[in-house]
């Protein structure tokens, strides 16, 4: 019990001096016996943080869950559900492992836009897939935010329900994450996001799979604990499939379904949005997990703090 509470406190304390005085911090630490949560004094107990691209690990779990019950197969081509033109032969696993050849951002994405994803409706996303240059599949790894936006659209078409409902049914409900959801879904108090200490508006999203989840620290603790020790259930089976290495990036790193694996024994994902930054990680041999969430997109030091916690340093 001491290790877990000390680790959560250590995560928060390590970041505190590097952040604006207005920053809200939530830190989570878990081991095989349970978890602990540390919140800064001005953070509500049910405060919801945007977790940014850490959402991709949950999208990977949704894909694995749908594959587990036969709704989809990992090697299904997106042309079954999307008007993808020359890129119709991209498969679901290509998207989930960043090996689809799609660019990091949609071809018409405007960098620096105040609300950069507001234009990317499902109809526009299909057009953008058709506009994207055709590139080799399954060979090189290239991180693609756009790929995960397309993945969530393909999965909701395959399942016949909105992706927000898929997250609820396949992730949040099984893991008892009651204060989690996309914008407008789920309970909890939405924490205000910042950039350089100043409040900022949330981005508008229509495709949730790349970075649309908001969650409380308590819910993320439950999520990490399930990822560390998957339950004997359909959800646990999906977690295990998502965490397997599905594409070798280099001798020490691999891509799971949404997860970044490596160096050996470690896996995790970071995230950022208009006003938040997040980092979560697991060290499976040590049976440790840690995560930290800050309501300022310019926060620094999160990966190092999580890595030190996983290695048992500072608490």
C-alpha positions in Angstrom: 0.0 0.0 0.0 2.8 2.4 0.8 4.5 2.1 -2.6 1.3 3.0 -4.4 0.4 6.1 -2.4 4.0 7.3 -2.4 4.3 6.8 -6.1 1.1 8.8 -6.8 2.3 11.7 -4.6 5.8 11.5 -6.2 4.4 11.9 -9.6 2.4 15.0 -8.7 5.3 16.5 -6.7 7.8 16.0 -9.5 5.7 18.0 -11.9 4.5 20.8 -9.6 7.6 23.0 -9.8 7.6 23.0 -13.6 4.0 24.1 -14.1 2.1 27.4 -14.0 0.6 28.1 -10.6 -2.9 27.7 -12.0 -2.3 24.1 -13.2 -4.4 21.2 -12.0 -2.6 17.9 -11.7 -3.9 14.4 -11.3 -1.6 11.5 -10.7 -2.3 7.8 -10.6 -0.2 4.8 -9.6 -1.1 1.1 -9.6 0.4 -2.3 -8.9 -1.0 -5.8 -8.7 -2.9 -5.0 -5.5 -4.7 -1.9 -6.4 -4.3 1.8 -7.2 -3.9 5.3 -5.6 -4.9 8.7 -6.9 -3.3 12.1 -6.0 -5.2 15.3 -7.0 -4.0 18.9 -6.6 -6.1 20.8 -4.0 -8.2 22.6 -6.6 -9.1 19.5 -8.6 -12.6 18.1 -8.1 -12.8 14.4 -7.1 -14.7 13.7 -10.3 -12.7 16.2 -12.5 -12.6 15.1 -16.1 -9.3 15.7 -18.0 -8.9 15.4 -21.8 -6.5 12.5 -22.3 -5.6 13.3 -26.0 -4.0 10.6 -27.9 -4.0 8.2 -25.0 -7.5 7.7 -26.3 -5.9 5.5 -29.0 -5.2 2.7 -26.5 -9.0 2.6 -25.9 -9.7 2.7 -29.6 -7.4 -0.3 -29.9 -9.4 -2.0 -27.2 -12.6 -1.4 -29.1 -11.1 -2.9 -32.2 -9.9 -5.9 -30.3 -13.3 -6.3 -28.7 -15.1 -6.2 -32.0 -12.6 -8.7 -33.5 -13.2 -10.9 -30.5 -16.9 -11.3 -31.1 -16.6 -11.6 -34.9 -18.0 -8.2 -35.8 -14.8 -7.4 -37.7 -11.5 -9.1 -38.5 -8.2 -7.3 -38.0 -7.4 -7.7 -41.7 -10.7 -6.3 -42.9 -10.3 -3.6 -45.5 -11.9 -0.2 -44.9 -13.5 -0.3 -48.3 -16.2 -2.5 -46.8 -17.6 0.5 -45.0 -15.9 3.7 -46.4 -15.8 5.2 -49.9 -12.0 5.3 -49.7 -11.0 5.2 -53.4 -7.5 4.1 -54.1 -7.0 3.6 -50.3 -9.9 1.1 -49.9 -7.4 -1.8 -49.3 -6.1 -0.3 -46.1 -7.0 -2.7 -43.3 -8.1 -2.1 -39.7 -4.8 -3.4 -38.3 -2.9 -1.1 -40.7 -4.7 1.8 -39.1 -4.3 0.6 -35.5 -0.6 0.0 -35.9 0.2 3.2 -37.9 1.2 1.2 -41.0 -1.5 2.4 -43.3 0.5 4.9 -45.2 -1.9 7.6 -44.4 -0.4 10.9 -43.4 -0.1 12.1 -39.8 -2.9 14.6 -40.4 -5.6 14.7 -43.0 -4.5 16.2 -46.3 -6.6 19.4 -45.9 -5.7 19.9 -42.2 -4.6 23.5 -41.5 -1.8 23.6 -39.0 -2.2 26.2 -36.3 -6.0 26.5 -36.8 -7.8 27.6 -33.6 -10.2 24.6 -33.9 -8.3 22.2 -36.2 -10.6 19.3 -36.3 -14.0 21.1 -36.5 -14.1 20.6 -40.3 -13.4 16.9 -40.3 -16.9 15.4 -40.4 -17.4 11.8 -41.5 -18.2 12.9 -45.0 -15.1 15.1 -45.2 -12.9 12.3 -43.7 -13.9 9.9 -46.5 -13.0 12.5 -49.0 -9.7 13.1 -47.3 -8.9 9.3 -47.5 -9.5 9.4 -51.2 -7.2 12.5 -51.5 -4.4 10.9 -49.6 -1.5 9.5 -51.7 -1.4 5.8 -52.1 1.6 4.4 -50.2 2.8 0.9 -49.3 0.8 -0.9 -46.6 2.1 -2.7 -43.6 5.8 -1.9 -44.2 7.0 1.3 -42.6 5.6 2.7 -39.3 4.5 6.3 -39.5 2.4 7.8 -36.7 -1.0 8.9 -38.1 -3.6 10.8 -36.1 -5.7 10.8 -39.2 -5.5 7.0 -39.4 -7.1 6.7 -36.0 -9.8 9.1 -36.9 -10.6 6.9 -39.9 -10.4 3.8 -37.8 -13.1 5.1 -35.4 -15.3 5.9 -38.4 -14.8 2.5 -39.9 -15.6 0.7 -36.6 -18.8 2.7 -36.0 -19.9 1.8 -39.5 -19.0 -1.8 -39.0 -20.8 -2.0 -35.6 -23.8 0.1 -36.7 -23.5 2.5 -33.8 -21.7 5.8 -32.9 -18.2 5.4 -31.7 -19.1 7.1 -28.5 -21.5 4.2 -27.8 -18.8 1.7 -28.7 -16.4 3.3 -26.1 -19.2 3.1 -23.5 -20.1 -0.5 -24.2 -16.7 -1.9 -24.8 -14.5 0.1 -22.4 -16.2 2.3 -19.9 -19.0 0.1 -18.7 -17.0 -3.1 -18.4 -14.3 -1.3 -16.4 -16.7 0.7 -14.3 -15.4 4.1 -15.6 -18.5 6.2 -14.7 -16.9 9.6 -15.2 -15.6 9.1 -18.7 -16.9 9.8 -22.2 -16.5 12.0 -25.2 -17.8 15.6 -25.0 -21.3 15.7 -23.6 -21.3 12.0 -22.5 -20.7 10.6 -19.0 -20.7 12.1 -15.6 -18.1 14.2 -13.9 -16.9 17.8 -13.7 -15.1 19.1 -16.8 -11.8 20.6 -15.9 -10.9 23.9 -17.7 -8.0 23.5 -20.1 -5.1 26.0 -20.5 -2.2 26.9 -22.7 0.7 28.7 -21.0 -1.5 29.3 -18.0 -4.4 31.0 -19.9 -7.8 29.3 -20.4 -8.5 27.9 -23.9 -11.6 26.4 -25.6 -11.9 22.7 -26.3 -11.4 21.5 -29.9 -14.5 20.4 -31.8 -14.3 16.7 -32.8 -16.6 14.6 -34.9 -14.3 11.5 -35.0 -13.4 10.4 -31.5 -10.9 7.6 -31.9 -7.7 9.6 -32.1 -8.1 11.8 -29.1 -11.6 12.5 -28.0 -11.9 10.9 -24.5 -12.3 12.8 -21.3 -11.9 10.9 -18.0 -11.5 11.3 -14.3 -8.3 10.3 -12.5 -10.2 7.6 -10.6 -11.5 6.1 -13.9 -8.0 6.2 -15.4 -6.8 4.4 -12.4 -9.3 1.6 -13.0 -8.3 1.5 -16.6 -4.6 1.2 -15.8 -5.2 -1.5 -13.3 -7.2 -3.5 -15.9 -4.5 -2.9 -18.4 -1.9 -4.1 -15.9 -3.9 -7.2 -14.9 -6.6 -7.8 -17.5 -9.7 -9.4 -16.0 -11.0 -12.8 -17.0 -13.7 -11.4 -19.2 -14.3 -10.2 -22.8 -12.9 -6.8 -21.9 -9.8 -8.5 -20.5 -9.4 -10.5 -23.6 -9.6 -7.4 -25.7 -7.0 -5.6 -23.6 -4.6 -8.5 -24.0 -5.0 -8.6 -27.7 -4.5 -4.8 -28.0 -1.3 -5.0 -25.9 0.3 -7.7 -28.1 3.0 -6.6 -30.5 1.4 -6.5 -34.0 4.1 -4.7 -35.9 7.9 -4.4 -35.2 9.1 -0.8 -35.5 12.7 -1.5 -34.7 14.6 -4.0 -32.5 13.3 -2.6 -29.3 9.9 -1.1 -30.2 6.6 -2.5 -31.5 3.1 -1.2 -32.2 0.2 -2.8 -30.5 -3.4 -1.9 -31.3 -3.1 1.8 -30.2 -0.3 1.0 -27.7 3.3 1.9 -28.1 5.4 -1.0 -26.9 9.1 -0.8 -25.9 11.7 -0.8 -24.7 11.0 -4.3 -23.7 8.7 -4.5 -20.7 7.3 -1.0 -21.1 4.2 0.2 -22.9 2.2 3.3 -22.8 1.0 6.4 -24.7 1.1 10.2 -24.3 -1.6 12.7 -25.3 -2.3 16.4 -25.7 -5.2 18.6 -26.8 -6.1 22.3 -26.8 -5.6 22.6 -23.1 -4.4 19.3 -21.6 -1.4 17.0 -21.5 -1.4 13.4 -20.4 1.0 10.4 -20.1 0.3 6.8 -19.1 2.6 3.9 -18.9 3.0 0.3 -17.7 6.0 -1.7 -16.7 4.7 -5.3 -16.9 7.6 -7.2 -15.4 7.5 -5.0 -12.3 3.6 -5.0 -12.3 3.5 -1.2 -12.1 1.5 1.4 -13.9 1.4 5.2 -13.6 -0.3 8.1 -15.3 -0.3 11.9 -14.9 -2.7 14.5 -16.3 -2.3 18.3 -16.4 -4.7 20.9 -17.6 -2.1 22.9 -19.5 -1.0 21.7 -23.0 2.4 23.2 -22.5 3.2 21.1 -19.5 6.6 19.3 -19.7 8.2 16.5 -17.9 5.3 14.0 -17.9 7.1 11.1 -19.7 10.1 11.3 -17.4 8.0 11.5 -14.3 6.0 8.4 -15.3 9.1 6.5 -16.3 10.7 7.2 -12.9 7.6 6.1 -11.1 7.5 2.8 -13.1 11.2 2.2 -12.3 10.5 2.8 -8.6 12.3 6.1 -8.2 11.1 8.9 -6.0 8.7 6.9 -3.9 
